[in-house]
Every structure is written in C-alpha cells, then in structure tokens.
Amino acid sequence: MKMIATMTAALLAASPALAQQAGHQGMNHSGMMQPTAADPYGPDMMKMHERMMAAKGADAGETWIRQMIEHHRGAVTMSQTALRSTQNVEIRREAQKTIDSQNREIATLNAMLRKMGKRPQ
C-alpha cells in the first residue's frame, strides 16, 4: 500500500487537475482513500489491491489462485464494512450472502493449492 500511496501522491503532484479531482473523491493529500459515510470502502479496496499485487506463485496458475484469494478476501472485508454501515435489510442480506459465498471460494482455492503441493494462504 505504501508503494501505491507513493505512486498516487507522485501523480497528484504532477497533475494539479488530477489532484483537484482526487480531492473530490475522498482522497487526502497523500493519495490515500478516506472513508466517508457514503463510501466507506476506500481503505478496504486499497488493502485488497495491495495484497493482490503482492500475491505471487511459482507459475501463472498459482499466482492466479493466490491473487483471487486476496480478491475474495477483499469482497469479504467490503461486505463486513457494508454490514457495519447500513441498516438496509436487503443490502445486509446480500452482504452476508457475499461473505458466505466468498469464504467458500477461498476454501476451494486453498484446497487447490494444497492439491498442487503448495501452502494455502
């Protein structure tokens, strides 16, 4: 995430127009997404992208599995944030369904890693 923040800050410094636009989208001066009542997901998404970028395997298949695990974990985290952030019954129901289904996907992908003789994550 530090690298993403550094790159974003450099881009914002290089482009005043981009910096102004980012300011309107909930980013602070360092380029980090700031949660708002209407969009509390920025930090969750930044963490997910950081972890996806860092997930590597010995080959393209293992890398895909490891990155998808982080993608699914990001969906779980965002859904947990939704559960904390809304009282809408339908949204809460779908968020919980997402948590359940994404956790099943993570388990399936970890089983694939074990079958390949790799460590699960």
The 8 nearest C-alpha neighbors of each residue, nearest first, counted from 0:
[[1, 3, 49, 2, 4, 46, 45, 48],
 [0, 2, 4, 3, 5, 6, 49, 31],
 [1, 3, 5, 0, 4, 6, 7, 49],
 [4, 2, 0, 6, 5, 1, 7, 49],
 [3, 5, 7, 1, 2, 6, 30, 8],
 [6, 4, 2, 8, 3, 7, 1, 9],
 [7, 5, 9, 3, 8, 4, 2, 10],
 [6, 8, 4, 10, 30, 9, 5, 3],
 [7, 9, 11, 30, 5, 29, 10, 6],
 [10, 8, 12, 6, 7, 11, 5, 13],
 [11, 9, 13, 7, 12, 8, 14, 6],
 [10, 12, 18, 8, 14, 13, 9, 17],
 [11, 13, 9, 10, 14, 8, 15, 18],
 [14, 12, 10, 11, 9, 15, 17, 18],
 [13, 15, 17, 11, 16, 12, 10, 18],
 [16, 14, 18, 17, 19, 11, 12, 13],
 [17, 15, 19, 18, 14, 20, 11, 21],
 [16, 18, 20, 14, 19, 15, 11, 21],
 [17, 19, 11, 15, 21, 16, 20, 22],
 [18, 20, 16, 22, 17, 21, 15, 23],
 [21, 19, 17, 23, 22, 18, 16, 24],
 [22, 20, 24, 18, 23, 19, 26, 17],
 [23, 21, 19, 26, 20, 24, 25, 18],
 [22, 24, 20, 21, 25, 19, 26, 18],
 [25, 23, 21, 22, 26, 20, 32, 33],
 [24, 26, 33, 23, 22, 32, 27, 21],
 [27, 25, 32, 22, 31, 30, 33, 21],
 [26, 28, 30, 29, 31, 22, 33, 25],
 [27, 29, 30, 26, 8, 31, 22, 18],
 [30, 28, 8, 27, 31, 4, 5, 7],
 [31, 29, 8, 7, 27, 26, 28, 4],
 [32, 30, 26, 29, 27, 4, 33, 28],
 [31, 33, 26, 41, 25, 42, 30, 34],
 [34, 32, 25, 26, 41, 31, 35, 27],
 [35, 33, 39, 41, 38, 40, 32, 42],
 [34, 36, 38, 39, 37, 33, 25, 40],
 [35, 37, 38, 39, 34, 84, 40, 85],
 [36, 38, 35, 39, 34, 40, 84, 85],
 [39, 37, 35, 40, 36, 34, 41, 25],
 [38, 40, 34, 35, 36, 41, 37, 80],
 [41, 39, 43, 38, 42, 44, 77, 34],
 [42, 40, 32, 44, 43, 34, 39, 45],
 [41, 43, 45, 44, 40, 32, 46, 34],
 [44, 42, 40, 46, 41, 45, 77, 47],
 [43, 45, 47, 41, 46, 42, 40, 48],
 [44, 46, 42, 48, 47, 43, 41, 49],
 [45, 47, 49, 43, 44, 48, 42, 50],
 [48, 46, 73, 44, 50, 49, 45, 51],
 [47, 49, 51, 45, 50, 46, 52, 44],
 [50, 48, 46, 0, 52, 47, 51, 45],
 [49, 51, 53, 47, 52, 48, 54, 69],
 [50, 52, 66, 48, 54, 69, 53, 49],
 [51, 53, 49, 50, 54, 48, 66, 55],
 [52, 54, 50, 51, 55, 49, 66, 48],
 [55, 53, 51, 66, 65, 52, 50, 62],
 [56, 54, 62, 53, 65, 57, 61, 66],
 [55, 57, 62, 61, 58, 59, 54, 65],
 [56, 58, 61, 62, 55, 59, 60, 117],
 [59, 57, 56, 61, 60, 62, 55, 63],
 [60, 58, 62, 61, 63, 56, 57, 55],
 [61, 59, 63, 62, 58, 64, 56, 57],
 [60, 62, 56, 64, 63, 58, 59, 65],
 [61, 63, 56, 55, 59, 65, 60, 64],
 [64, 62, 60, 66, 61, 65, 67, 59],
 [65, 63, 61, 67, 62, 66, 108, 68],
 [64, 66, 62, 68, 67, 63, 54, 61],
 [67, 65, 51, 69, 63, 54, 68, 64],
 [66, 68, 70, 64, 69, 65, 63, 71],
 [69, 67, 65, 71, 66, 70, 105, 72],
 [68, 70, 72, 66, 67, 71, 51, 73],
 [69, 71, 67, 73, 68, 72, 66, 47],
 [72, 70, 74, 68, 73, 69, 101, 67],
 [73, 71, 69, 75, 74, 70, 68, 76],
 [74, 72, 47, 76, 70, 71, 75, 69],
 [73, 75, 71, 77, 72, 76, 78, 70],
 [76, 74, 98, 72, 78, 73, 77, 79],
 [75, 77, 73, 79, 78, 74, 72, 80],
 [78, 76, 80, 74, 79, 75, 43, 73],
 [77, 79, 94, 81, 75, 80, 76, 74],
 [78, 80, 76, 82, 81, 77, 75, 83],
 [79, 81, 77, 83, 78, 82, 84, 76],
 [82, 80, 78, 84, 79, 83, 85, 77],
 [81, 83, 79, 80, 91, 84, 85, 78],
 [84, 82, 80, 81, 85, 79, 86, 78],
 [85, 83, 81, 82, 80, 86, 36, 39],
 [86, 84, 87, 82, 81, 83, 91, 90],
 [85, 87, 88, 91, 84, 82, 90, 83],
 [88, 86, 90, 85, 89, 91, 92, 82],
 [87, 89, 91, 90, 86, 92, 85, 93],
 [90, 88, 92, 91, 87, 93, 94, 86],
 [91, 89, 93, 92, 87, 88, 94, 85],
 [90, 92, 94, 88, 89, 93, 82, 87],
 [93, 91, 89, 95, 90, 94, 88, 96],
 [94, 92, 96, 90, 95, 91, 97, 89],
 [95, 93, 78, 97, 91, 96, 92, 90],
 [94, 96, 98, 92, 97, 93, 91, 99],
 [97, 95, 93, 99, 94, 98, 100, 92],
 [96, 98, 94, 100, 95, 99, 101, 93],
 [99, 97, 75, 95, 101, 96, 100, 102],
 [98, 100, 96, 102, 97, 101, 95, 103],
 [101, 99, 103, 97, 102, 98, 96, 104],
 [100, 102, 104, 98, 103, 71, 99, 97],
 [101, 103, 105, 99, 104, 100, 98, 106],
 [102, 104, 106, 100, 101, 105, 107, 99],
 [105, 103, 101, 107, 106, 102, 108, 100],
 [104, 106, 102, 108, 103, 107, 68, 109],
 [105, 107, 103, 109, 104, 108, 110, 102],
 [108, 106, 104, 110, 105, 109, 103, 111],
 [109, 107, 111, 105, 110, 106, 104, 64],
 [110, 108, 119, 112, 106, 111, 107, 105],
 [109, 111, 107, 113, 108, 112, 106, 114],
 [112, 110, 108, 114, 109, 113, 115, 107],
 [113, 111, 117, 109, 115, 110, 114, 119],
 [114, 112, 116, 110, 117, 115, 111, 118],
 [113, 115, 111, 116, 112, 110, 117, 109],
 [114, 116, 112, 113, 117, 111, 110, 118],
 [115, 117, 113, 114, 112, 118, 111, 119],
 [118, 116, 112, 113, 115, 119, 114, 111],
 [117, 119, 113, 112, 120, 116, 109, 115],
 [120, 118, 109, 112, 113, 117, 110, 108],
 [119, 118, 109, 65, 68, 112, 105, 69]]
